[in-house]
Amino acid sequence: MNRIARIAGPAVLLLVGFVSLLVALVIGGGADAALIADPGTLVRFGLPIARLVVDLSAAATIGGLALATVGLSRSAPEWNRAIDIAAGAAGVWTVASAVTTFFTFLSVAGSKITLDEQFGQSMGVFLTGTDLGLAWLVTVLVAAVVTVLCFAVRGRGMVALTAGVAMIGLIPLAQQGHAAGTASHDAAVTALGLHLVGAALWIGGLVMLVLLRPVLDRGRLAVVVGRYSSIALGCFVLVAVSGVATAQIRVGVLGNLFTPYGVLVLVKIGAILAIGVLGAVQRRRAIRALTVAPERRRPFWVLIVAELAVMGVASGFAAALGRTATPVDQIALSKTTDPSPAELLTDDVLPHAPGAWGWLTAWNVDLFWLMAAVLLAATYAAGIVRLRRQGVHWPVRRTVAAGIAIVSLVVATSGSLHTYDRFLVSANVGAHLLLGLVVPALVWAAAPVQLIRSAVHPRDDDSTGVREWTGVLLDNAAVRYLAQPFPAFVLLAGVWWAFFVTDALRWSASDPTGRTVIDVVFLLVGLLAVPTLLTPIAAGASRASSAAAAVRIAGAVVVAAGLVSLGIALRGPLGLLQASWFGAMGRTWGPDPVVDQAHAGLLLIAAGAVVLAVVVVVVLVRLRRAGVGAGVGAGAGAGVAPGESHPHTDIAPPHTGAHRPHRGAIRHGAAEDDDETDFDDGSDDGIDDAVHGAAGTDAR
């Protein structure tokens, strides 16, 4: 049965996907002949078939690499086998993308294949001079790069990097089809991108699981399946939510569900729900049965093949949806007969004047950040639950800080600041102040790394889970360098100038991808620098010191100077930033763009003063508590014996000569802290004593 499943599983996925695609093309009319410039039957059917192959091969590549990154042992045959399979899938992805690109050109141009010079020139213009052609060209290039990397790398970090590059290859796919140049463009691209990522991880991981069966012994199979099941649960939520968001944009009112496009959407939704049910059965029964009786594997493989068959239905109908006309008019606002200046620039309606109430109610949900916030909240809550099951109390103040941090993240990326940050410089500054300063400070107070180390036990099979990846990231040489005082403070002060005086501001305001990238940059810089600012403990030391405190206060002066100087510059010397954008919106409400920018400058000046005051207060309090005695409050270094590594000191440069315990090693009575930077406020370090004195949970 195992050999049959290995062959039948992928075959069923391809066969059912192909048949479902043909059925969906007939229902939706996606392969009907065009009245003008019809490219021919080969292109009309070949294009969606090639796109289906692109989707499935990309899924096999991404899902396989992701499963290897978080679920497979590097010292076992499964590791190399998974990467080899991903390399083959990436090769298919590259070829299928090239074929799809060619068919797309024929479909758009409505021309037949010829060998003359004009045909080649036309295709060159399509690839480099149109958004659609350029998107497919980038897809081909990314797939080719992933193929080469899969053959060339085997290290843990490089495999994870390759998985990330492969996911980036889905961005051009999300910007094609109905999402490009249409109404609700930003929301459609974000929702479709998340949908593609979730589907790729879900389908590809399951395919990889089937193909890895020959190198997984009976006991190992249950462990890997359990890890995949956790990934699949998150993917189900992501695919379902993003799918509903995409359908709402494309279908509109409920009555449109009975149109050809709506019928395809209903079938796809039904398939996703069916996969979710099968996944729940797998999680509740099949994994338990594999663990109890590893020799009884037949029911499990039958369930896997059934899941792949339903995934084939969803994939086939998804490929056909891109060729089916939507019931809702998808003309972008900038392409209407009489667009306003704001509609020309943003393809979106100029929002109403915020007013006092509008700043609380004018929400514009960014699905990427909302899903990220939900994931972070669920993960943090799961860690607290694990500790409680072990009889350990996690400090309430840390939980409160985590909750406020997540709320602040959502407000900055989906609240009124997000609604107006494309139209008002002041809203843009406010959103990035939350992301770059407030959220990182709250994360420091929430101590997520300490929670991970307390709630998640290290793995013993040479695979890399949440705890291991946390250690890898914090031990990274670049991270350790950038989180040292001088680089961290300069980076935190400089990122504001780099953003506002360059075209990065325009990119962030005009492009959803640019906005997400810039938001991530501000958040990461804040997470690197703010904990260092607030932790007056020198590298290699276990307690706060006056010298380290002086360095932090000096750093706060540097950061405050950067913010204040930029604020002053915004109030006059720089002139109106991106005048062709913020000055051309045609607003009839609110302050003049120059006045609004001056308000943004005031925000930065106030933020600089607050940063300096907060750092001085926190550092002095930490010094005072350290001077009173160990074991009292935050920053006292409670529970840290002489010579031990304190979890909240600066990042020391590699190879300082100090003792570096083996990653994941646990002392009797306390957890050995293997990193010197911990996004932690320094309090309750003795919590590990209680955690590791009780029965723990090995998060696999």
C-alpha positions in Angstrom: 0.0 0.0 0.0 2.9 2.4 0.8 4.3 2.0 -2.7 0.9 2.4 -4.3 0.3 5.6 -2.2 3.7 7.0 -3.3 2.7 6.6 -6.9 -1.0 7.1 -6.7 -0.9 10.2 -4.5 0.9 12.6 -6.9 -0.8 10.9 -9.9 -4.2 11.5 -8.4 -3.4 15.1 -7.7 -2.3 15.7 -11.3 -5.1 13.7 -12.9 -7.9 15.1 -10.8 -6.5 18.6 -11.2 -6.4 18.2 -15.0 -10.0 16.9 -15.2 -11.3 19.5 -12.8 -9.6 22.2 -14.9 -11.3 21.1 -18.1 -14.7 20.9 -16.3 -14.2 24.3 -14.8 -13.2 25.8 -18.2 -16.4 24.4 -19.7 -18.6 25.8 -16.8 -16.9 29.2 -16.8 -16.3 29.6 -20.5 -12.6 30.2 -19.9 -11.6 28.4 -23.0 -14.3 29.8 -25.4 -13.0 31.2 -28.6 -12.5 34.9 -28.7 -14.6 36.9 -31.1 -11.6 39.0 -32.1 -8.0 37.8 -32.6 -8.5 34.3 -31.2 -5.1 32.7 -30.5 -6.4 29.2 -31.3 -7.4 26.1 -29.4 -3.8 25.2 -28.4 -3.4 28.5 -26.6 -6.9 28.6 -25.1 -6.5 25.2 -23.5 -2.7 25.1 -23.2 -2.5 28.3 -21.2 -4.6 27.2 -18.2 -3.1 23.7 -18.3 0.4 25.2 -18.1 -0.7 27.5 -15.3 -2.0 24.5 -13.4 1.5 22.9 -13.7 3.1 26.1 -12.6 0.9 26.2 -9.5 1.5 22.5 -8.5 5.2 22.5 -9.2 5.7 25.8 -7.3 3.7 24.2 -4.4 5.9 21.1 -4.4 9.0 23.3 -4.3 7.9 25.6 -1.6 6.1 23.1 0.5 9.0 20.6 0.3 11.6 23.2 1.3 9.4 24.5 4.1 8.8 21.0 5.5 12.6 20.4 5.4 13.3 23.7 7.1 11.1 23.1 10.2 10.3 19.4 10.3 13.1 17.1 8.9 16.4 15.9 10.4 19.5 17.1 8.8 21.5 14.0 9.7 18.9 11.6 8.2 18.4 10.6 4.6 15.1 12.5 4.5 16.9 15.8 4.4 18.8 15.3 1.1 15.8 13.4 -0.4 13.5 16.3 0.3 15.8 18.9 -1.2 16.4 16.7 -4.3 12.7 16.4 -4.8 12.3 20.2 -4.4 15.0 20.7 -7.0 13.2 18.5 -9.5 9.9 20.4 -8.8 11.7 23.7 -9.2 13.0 22.6 -12.6 9.4 21.8 -13.7 8.3 25.1 -12.3 10.9 26.9 -14.4 10.0 25.1 -17.6 6.2 25.4 -17.0 6.6 29.1 -16.2 8.4 29.7 -19.5 5.7 27.8 -21.4 3.0 29.8 -19.6 4.8 33.0 -20.5 4.8 32.1 -24.1 1.2 31.1 -24.2 0.3 34.3 -22.3 2.0 36.4 -25.0 0.1 34.5 -27.7 -3.2 35.0 -25.8 -2.7 38.7 -25.3 -1.4 39.4 -28.8 -4.0 37.2 -30.4 -1.4 36.1 -32.9 -0.1 32.8 -34.4 3.4 31.5 -33.9 5.8 32.8 -36.6 9.5 32.8 -37.0 9.9 36.3 -38.4 11.7 39.2 -36.8 8.5 41.1 -35.9 7.2 38.2 -33.8 10.4 38.2 -31.7 10.3 42.0 -31.3 6.7 41.9 -30.2 7.5 39.2 -27.6 10.5 41.2 -26.3 8.2 44.3 -25.9 5.7 42.1 -24.0 8.3 40.7 -21.6 10.0 44.0 -20.8 7.4 46.7 -21.6 4.2 45.4 -20.0 3.4 44.6 -16.4 2.0 41.2 -17.3 5.0 40.1 -19.3 7.5 41.5 -16.8 5.7 39.6 -14.0 6.0 36.3 -15.9 9.7 37.0 -16.7 10.4 37.5 -13.1 8.6 34.3 -12.2 10.7 32.3 -14.7 13.9 33.9 -13.3 13.0 33.3 -9.7 12.1 29.6 -10.4 15.4 29.2 -12.2 17.4 30.6 -9.3 15.5 28.4 -6.9 16.3 25.4 -9.1 20.1 26.2 -9.0 20.0 26.8 -5.2 18.3 23.5 -4.6 21.0 21.7 -6.4 23.8 23.7 -4.8 22.9 24.1 -1.1 22.3 21.7 1.8 22.9 23.8 4.9 20.0 24.7 7.2 20.3 28.4 6.7 20.6 28.3 2.9 17.7 25.9 2.6 15.5 28.3 4.6 16.8 31.2 2.4 15.9 29.2 -0.7 12.4 28.6 0.6 12.0 32.3 1.2 13.2 33.1 -2.4 10.7 30.6 -3.7 7.9 32.3 -1.8 9.0 35.6 -3.3 8.4 34.0 -6.7 4.7 33.9 -5.9 4.5 37.7 -5.7 4.4 38.2 -9.5 1.8 35.5 -9.7 -0.4 37.4 -7.2 0.0 40.5 -9.3 -1.3 38.8 -12.4 -4.8 37.8 -13.6 -7.7 39.6 -12.1 -5.6 41.3 -9.4 -3.6 43.5 -11.7 -4.8 46.9 -12.7 -8.3 46.4 -11.4 -10.5 47.8 -8.6 -9.4 47.0 -5.1 -6.0 46.2 -6.5 -4.1 46.4 -3.2 -6.5 44.2 -1.3 -6.7 41.7 -4.1 -3.0 41.4 -4.5 -2.5 40.9 -0.8 -5.3 38.4 -0.4 -4.2 36.4 -3.5 -0.6 36.4 -2.4 -1.5 35.0 1.0 -3.8 32.5 -0.7 -1.0 31.2 -2.9 1.5 30.9 -0.1 -1.0 29.0 2.1 -1.9 26.7 -0.7 1.7 26.1 -1.7 2.7 25.1 1.8 -0.4 23.0 2.3 -0.3 21.0 -1.0 3.5 20.9 -1.4 4.0 19.7 2.2 1.6 16.8 1.7 3.1 15.8 -1.6 6.6 15.9 0.0 5.3 13.7 2.8 4.2 11.1 0.4 7.4 11.1 -1.6 9.5 10.9 1.5 7.9 7.7 2.8 10.7 5.4 1.6 13.2 7.1 3.9 11.0 7.5 6.9 10.8 4.5 9.3 7.6 3.7 11.2 8.3 5.7 14.3 9.7 8.6 12.3 6.7 8.9 10.0 4.3 9.8 12.9 6.7 12.6 14.1 7.0 14.2 10.7 3.3 13.8 9.9 2.5 15.6 13.2 4.8 18.5 12.3 3.2 18.8 8.9 -0.3 18.6 10.5 0.5 21.7 12.5 1.6 23.6 9.3 -1.5 22.4 7.5 -3.8 23.7 10.2 -2.3 27.2 9.9 -2.5 26.9 6.1 -6.2 26.0 6.2 -7.0 29.1 8.2 -4.8 31.3 5.9 -6.3 29.8 2.6 -9.9 30.0 3.9 -9.7 33.6 5.1 -7.7 34.9 2.1 -10.0 32.9 -0.2 -13.1 34.5 1.2 -11.5 38.0 0.9 -10.6 37.4 -2.7 -14.1 36.0 -3.5 -15.7 39.0 -1.9 -13.8 41.4 -4.1 -14.4 39.4 -7.3 -18.0 38.2 -6.7 -19.5 41.2 -4.8 -23.1 40.5 -3.9 -24.4 37.0 -3.0 -26.6 36.8 -6.1 -23.4 36.6 -8.2 -22.5 33.3 -6.7 -24.9 31.7 -9.3 -23.0 33.1 -12.2 -20.4 30.8 -13.9 -17.6 32.5 -11.9 -19.6 32.2 -8.7 -20.2 28.5 -9.3 -16.5 27.9 -9.7 -15.9 29.8 -6.4 -18.5 27.7 -4.6 -16.9 24.5 -5.8 -13.5 25.7 -4.7 -14.8 26.7 -1.3 -16.4 23.3 -0.9 -13.1 21.6 -1.8 -11.2 23.7 0.7 -13.7 22.9 3.5 -13.5 19.2 2.6 -9.7 19.3 2.8 -10.1 20.9 6.2 -12.3 18.1 7.4 -9.9 15.5 6.1 -7.1 17.3 7.8 -9.0 17.3 11.1 -9.5 13.6 10.8 -5.8 13.2 10.1 -4.9 15.3 13.1 -7.2 13.7 15.5 -7.2 10.0 14.5 -4.6 9.1 11.9 -1.6 10.6 13.7 -2.7 9.0 16.9 -3.2 5.6 15.2 0.3 5.9 13.6 1.8 6.6 17.0 0.1 3.7 18.8 0.3 1.1 15.9 2.9 2.2 13.3 2.4 -1.0 11.4 -1.2 -0.1 10.6 -0.6 2.5 7.9 -3.2 1.6 5.3 -6.0 3.9 6.6 -3.5 6.8 6.9 -2.4 6.5 3.2 -6.0 6.2 2.0 -6.7 9.4 3.8 -3.7 11.1 2.3 -4.6 10.1 -1.3 -8.2 11.3 -0.7 -6.8 14.7 0.5 -4.6 15.0 -2.6 -7.6 14.2 -4.8 -9.6 17.0 -3.2 -6.6 19.3 -3.5 -6.6 18.5 -7.2 -10.2 19.7 -7.5 -9.4 22.9 -5.7 -6.2 23.5 -7.8 -8.0 22.8 -11.1 -10.9 25.2 -10.4 -8.4 27.8 -9.1 -6.5 27.7 -12.4 -9.8 28.1 -14.3 -10.9 31.0 -12.3 -8.1 33.1 -13.7 -9.5 32.6 -17.2 -13.2 33.2 -16.2 -14.9 36.6 -16.4 -15.9 38.0 -13.0 -19.5 39.1 -12.4 -18.3 42.4 -10.9 -16.8 45.1 -13.1 -13.1 45.1 -12.4 -12.2 48.5 -14.0 -9.8 50.4 -11.8 -10.9 53.8 -10.7 -8.0 55.5 -12.5 -9.4 54.1 -15.8 -12.9 55.4 -15.3 -14.2 58.4 -17.4 -13.8 61.1 -14.8 -11.4 60.0 -12.0 -10.4 62.3 -9.2 -6.7 63.2 -8.6 -6.6 60.7 -5.7 -8.2 58.0 -7.8 -5.6 58.6 -10.6 -2.8 58.2 -8.1 -4.0 55.5 -5.8 -6.8 53.7 -7.7 -8.8 54.2 -4.5 -11.4 56.6 -3.3 -10.2 59.6 -1.3 -11.4 58.9 2.3 -13.6 61.3 4.1 -12.2 63.8 6.6 -11.2 61.8 9.6 -12.4 64.0 12.4 -12.2 62.9 16.0 -14.5 59.9 15.4 -12.9 59.0 12.1 -9.5 58.4 13.6 -11.1 55.6 15.6 -13.5 54.1 13.0 -11.8 54.5 9.6 -10.3 51.0 9.2 -8.6 49.6 6.1 -7.6 46.1 6.9 -4.3 44.8 5.6 -4.8 41.1 5.5 -1.1 40.3 5.7 -0.6 42.1 8.9 -3.9 41.0 10.4 -3.0 37.4 9.8 0.5 37.9 11.2 -1.0 39.5 14.3 -3.4 36.6 14.8 -0.6 34.1 14.4 1.6 36.0 16.9 -1.3 36.2 19.4 -2.1 32.5 19.0 1.5 31.5 19.4 2.0 33.6 22.5 -1.2 32.3 24.1 -0.1 28.7 23.3 3.1 29.2 25.1 1.3 30.5 28.2 -1.0 27.6 28.1 1.9 25.2 28.0 3.5 26.8 31.0 0.3 26.7 33.0 -0.1 23.0 32.2 3.4 22.6 33.7 2.3 24.5 36.8 4.3 27.6 36.0 2.8 31.1 36.2 3.8 33.5 33.4 3.8 37.2 34.6 0.6 39.0 33.8 2.4 42.2 32.9 4.2 40.4 30.1 0.9 39.1 28.8 -0.6 42.6 28.9 2.4 44.0 27.1 2.1 41.3 24.4 -1.6 42.1 23.9 -1.0 45.8 23.6 1.9 45.2 21.2 -0.4 43.1 18.9 -3.1 45.7 19.1 -0.6 48.4 18.3 0.6 46.4 15.3 -2.9 46.0 14.0 -3.7 49.7 14.5 -0.6 50.8 12.7 -1.2 48.5 9.7 -5.0 48.3 9.5 -6.4 51.1 11.5 -7.1 54.7 10.6 -3.4 55.5 10.3 -3.2 52.9 7.6 -6.3 54.4 5.9 -4.8 57.9 5.7 -1.0 57.2 5.4 -1.2 57.4 1.6 -2.8 60.8 1.8 -1.3 62.5 4.9 2.4 62.6 5.8 1.4 63.0 9.5 -0.5 59.7 9.4 2.4 58.0 7.7 4.8 59.2 10.4 2.3 58.1 13.1 2.0 54.6 11.7 5.8 54.2 11.5 6.3 55.6 15.0 4.1 52.8 16.2 5.8 50.2 14.2 9.4 51.3 14.7 9.3 52.4 18.4 6.2 51.5 20.3 5.7 47.9 19.2 9.4 46.9 19.7 9.3 48.4 23.2 6.2 46.4 24.1 7.8 43.3 22.6 10.8 43.8 24.8 8.4 44.0 27.8 6.5 40.9 26.6 9.8 38.8 26.5 8.7 36.4 23.7 12.1 34.7 23.4 12.1 34.0 27.1 8.6 32.5 26.7 9.8 30.3 23.8 12.8 29.0 25.9 10.6 28.3 28.8 7.6 26.7 27.1 9.3 24.8 24.2 11.9 22.1 24.9 14.7 21.6 22.4 14.4 18.8 19.8 16.8 15.9 19.9 16.6 14.7 16.3 18.7 17.3 14.5 15.7 19.1 13.1 15.0 22.8 13.6 11.8 23.8 15.4 10.6 27.1 16.8 13.1 27.1 19.7 16.0 26.1 17.4 15.3 28.7 14.8 15.0 31.4 17.5 18.5 30.5 18.7 19.8 30.4 15.1 18.5 33.9 14.4 19.7 35.5 17.6 23.2 33.8 17.2 23.5 35.1 13.6 26.7 37.2 13.3 24.9 40.0 11.4 22.1 40.2 14.0 24.6 40.1 16.9 26.6 42.9 15.3 23.6 45.1 14.4 22.2 44.8 17.9 25.3 46.1 19.5 24.9 49.7 20.9 26.6 51.8 18.3 25.3 50.0 15.1 21.8 49.7 16.7 21.5 53.4 17.6 22.8 54.7 14.3 20.5 52.3 12.4 17.5 53.3 14.4 18.2 57.0 13.9 19.2 56.6 10.2 16.3 54.6 9.0 13.9 57.5 9.5 16.1 59.8 7.3 16.6 57.1 4.7 12.8 56.6 4.4 11.6 60.2 4.3 14.2 61.8 2.1 14.3 59.1 -0.6 11.8 57.6 -3.0 11.1 54.9 -0.4 8.3 57.1 0.9 6.7 57.2 -2.6 7.1 53.4 -3.0 5.5 52.8 0.3 2.5 55.0 -0.4 1.9 53.9 -4.0 2.6 50.1 -4.0 1.2 47.4 -1.6 4.4 45.4 -1.8 6.5 48.5 -1.1 4.3 49.3 1.9 4.7 45.9 3.4 8.5 45.9 2.8 9.0 49.3 4.4 6.8 48.3 7.4 8.8 45.1 7.9 12.0 47.2 7.8 10.9 49.6 10.4 9.6 46.8 12.7 12.9 44.8 12.3 15.1 47.8 13.0 13.1 48.6 16.0 13.3 45.0 17.3 17.1 45.1 16.9 17.7 48.5 18.5 15.0 49.2 21.1 15.8 46.2 23.4 19.4 47.3 23.3 18.4 50.9 24.3 16.4 49.6 27.2 18.8 47.0 28.6 21.8 48.6 30.4 23.9 45.4 30.7 27.2 45.2 29.0 28.3 42.3 26.8 29.4 39.3 29.0 28.0 40.9 32.1 25.1 39.6 34.2 23.9 42.8 35.8 23.3 46.4 34.9 26.2 48.7 35.2 26.8 52.5 35.2 29.0 52.3 32.1 26.4 50.4 30.1 23.7 52.8 31.3 25.8 55.7 30.1 26.1 54.1 26.7 22.3 53.6 26.5 21.6 57.2 27.5 24.1 58.4 24.9 22.4 56.1 22.3 19.0 57.6 23.3 20.5 61.0 22.6 21.6 59.9 19.2 18.2 58.4 18.3 16.4 61.5 19.7 18.7 63.8 17.7 17.9 61.9 14.5 14.1 62.1 15.1 14.2 65.7 16.2 16.4 66.9 13.4 14.1 65.1 10.9 11.1 66.7 12.5 12.7 70.1 12.2 13.6 69.4 8.6 10.0 68.4 7.8 8.8 71.7 9.2 10.5 73.7 6.5 14.0 73.0 5.1 13.1 69.9 3.2 10.0 71.4 1.5 7.0 69.3 0.7 8.0 65.6 0.5 6.9 63.8 -2.7 4.9 66.9 -3.8 3.7 65.1 -6.9 2.0 62.6 -4.6 0.9 64.2 -1.3 0.5 67.6 -2.9 -1.6 66.3 -5.8 -4.4 64.4 -4.0 -7.0 67.1 -4.5 -8.0 67.0 -0.8 -10.6 69.6 0.2 -10.5 68.7 3.8 -7.9 68.8 6.5 -4.8 70.9 6.7 -2.8 72.0 3.6 -0.1 69.4 2.7 2.7 71.6 3.9 0.9 72.2 7.2 0.2 68.5 7.5 3.9 67.8 7.0 4.7 70.3 9.7 2.4 68.4 12.0 4.3 65.3 11.1 7.5 67.1 12.1 6.0 67.9 15.5 5.2 64.2 16.0 8.8 63.3 15.3 10.1 66.0 17.7 7.8 64.8 20.4 8.8 61.2 19.7 12.5 62.1 20.1 11.8 63.7 23.5 9.7 60.7 24.7 12.4 58.2 23.6 15.1 60.1 25.5 12.9 60.4 28.6 11.8 56.7 28.6 15.3 55.4 28.2 16.7 57.6 31.0 13.9 56.5 33.3 14.1 52.8 32.5 17.9 52.7 32.7 18.0 54.5 36.0 15.4 52.2 37.5 17.3 49.2 36.3 20.5 50.6 37.8 18.7 51.3 41.1 17.3 47.8 41.3 20.6 46.2 40.5 22.2 48.2 43.3 19.6 47.2 45.9 20.4 43.5 45.5 19.8 40.4 43.4 16.4 38.9 43.1 14.4 42.1 43.4 12.4 43.1 40.4 13.4 43.7 36.9 17.0 43.8 35.9 18.3 42.4 39.1 19.8 39.4 37.4 17.8 37.1 39.7 18.7 33.5 39.5 21.9 34.1 37.6 25.0 32.6 39.2 28.5 34.0 38.8 29.9 33.2 35.4 26.6 32.4 33.8 25.3 34.1 30.7 22.5 36.6 31.4 19.8 36.4 28.9 19.4 40.2 28.4 22.8 41.6 27.9 24.1 43.2 24.8 25.1 41.1 21.9 28.8 40.3 22.2 30.9 39.8 19.0 31.5 36.2 18.1 34.4 34.3 19.6 35.0 36.6 22.6 36.6 33.8 24.5 33.7 33.6 27.0 32.1 30.2 27.6 29.3 29.6 25.1 27.1 26.7 26.1 25.8 24.2 23.5 22.6 25.4 22.0 19.6 23.9 23.8 21.6 22.6 26.7 19.6 22.5 30.0 21.1 22.7 33.4 19.5 21.0 36.4 17.2 23.5 37.8 17.6 26.2 35.2 17.8 26.7 31.5 21.2 27.6 30.1 20.7 30.7 28.2 22.6 30.4 24.9 22.1 33.8 23.6 23.0 37.2 24.9 20.1 39.1 23.3 16.6 38.3 24.3 14.0 40.9 23.5 13.3 40.7 27.2 12.8 43.3 30.0 15.1 41.3 32.3 12.5 40.4 34.9 11.6 37.0 36.2 14.7 35.3 34.9 14.2 32.6 37.6 11.1 31.4 35.8 13.3 28.8 34.1 13.9 27.2 37.4 10.2 26.3 37.8 9.8 25.4 34.1 12.6 22.9 34.0 11.7 21.5 37.4 8.4 20.4 35.9 7.5 18.1 33.1 8.0 19.9 29.8 6.7 19.7 26.3 8.8 18.9 23.3 7.3 21.1 20.6 7.7 19.2 17.4 
